[in-house]
Amino acid sequence: MSAPDATGVPRRATRRFPRFTRDTARPEGGGRAAPRDAPAPARQWPILAVLSAVGLGLLLTALDVFRFGTILVGAALIGGAVLRWALPDVGMLAVRSRFTDMVTYGFLGAGIVLLAMMAQPNPWLEIPFLDDTLHFTIR
């Protein structure tokens, strides 16, 4: 069982992947969220919206408005998950499959929001078993 390689020389066929990919599927994020004749920022508005909100949240955090800044970062990721679910083409916001993107953005966003709400001093959210776990591990 021989199969010719790129130069036409017969080679033994194996089940291994070829060393060089000749053709690939178009990445899911290769689509545009706006028509082709729109300017580049308009075509990629979903990722720009999420990154702008994250940037604003980081700026607020740097300006000593920690809780609101980190909640905004988490909300931006949750917004990215909603955009990924609701829109058919989200441009560069699509990194993996739709399901994986939604779960990843949603889980990370919810985790950041919960941690921001539990931050000391004067937490907005107290979860007793986490406090007990912390005291148990430190003592």
N, C-alpha and C positions, 0 to 999 in steps of 0.2 A: 504494500500500500504506500505509494509515493504520491506526493503532491508537489507541484512545482512551486519554488519560492519566487521572489520578486524578479529574479534574473532569468527564470525559466528552467533552472536546474531542478530535477526531481529530488525531493527531500522526503525523508520518512515522516509521515503524518503523526503528530502527537496530539494529545488532548490539552496541551499547554496553550496558554494565550500567546498570540503572536507578539513579537518584540515591538513592532511598530503598528500603531493603529492607522488603518487607511481611511476609515470613515467613522465618524462619531455621530451620535444623536444630538440634535440641537438641545442645549441646556434649557430647562424649563424657565429659567429667568431671562432667557434671550428675547422674550416677547416685550412688547411696549405697552404702556398704559395709556398712550395717546397715539394719534396717527403718525405715520412716518414723516410727514412734512412739518410736524411741530418741532420747536427747538428742543435740544437735548434735555434741559431741565424739566420741561413740560412732559416729556416722554417718561421720565423717571420720577414723577412726583410722589409715588408711595414711599420709596426709600428716602427721598429728600424730606418728606414730612416726618418720618420716624426719626431720622438723624437730627433734624432741626429740634424736635422736642427733646431728644436725649441731650443735645448740646446745650439747650436752655436749662435743662435739669442739672447738668454738670456745672454750668455757670452759677446757678443759684446755690449749689452745694459749695462751690468755691467762695461765694460771697457770704458764707456763714448762715445760709438758710437751709441747713442740712436736710431736715425732715421733708420739706416741700420739694426740694430739689430731687431727692432720691425717689419720692413718690412719683414725681413727674417722669423720671427715667423708667420706672416700672410701668407707669401708665402708657408711655410711648411704646414699650414692647408689647403690652396687651393690645394697644391700638394696631400694631403691626400684625398681630395674630388675627385681629378682626378684618383688617384689609386683605390679608392673605386668604381668608375664608370667603369674603364677600366679592372680591373682584376676580374676573377671569384672567386678566393679565396685570401683573404687578411689577413687571420689569425686574430690576436687580434685587428687589425684596425677596424674590423666590431664590432660595439657595438649594433646598432639597425638595423632596416631594411636598405636596400641599399639607398632608397630614403631619409630617415631621416638622415642617416649619411652624404650623399652628401650635403644636404641642410644645415645641421648644420656646417660641416667643411667649406663649401664654404661661408656661411654667416658670421661666426666668422672670417675667414681668410680675407675676403674682408673688414669687419669692422675694423680690426686691421690695415690693410694696409692703408685704408683711414684716420684713425685717426693718423697714423704715418706721413702720408704726410701732414696733417693739423697742426702738432705740431709746437708750437712756440719755438724759434724765427725763422724767415724767412721760413714760410711755403711754401712747394712746390705746395700746392693746397689750393686755397681760395674759399670758398663757401659763397657768400655774405649773403644769408638769415640766415645762422647759426651765422654769426657775428652780424647781426641785432638782432637776438633772444637773444644772449648772452647779448648785451648791454641793451635790453629791460628788461630782467629779473634782471639784477644787479642794474639798476637805480631805 
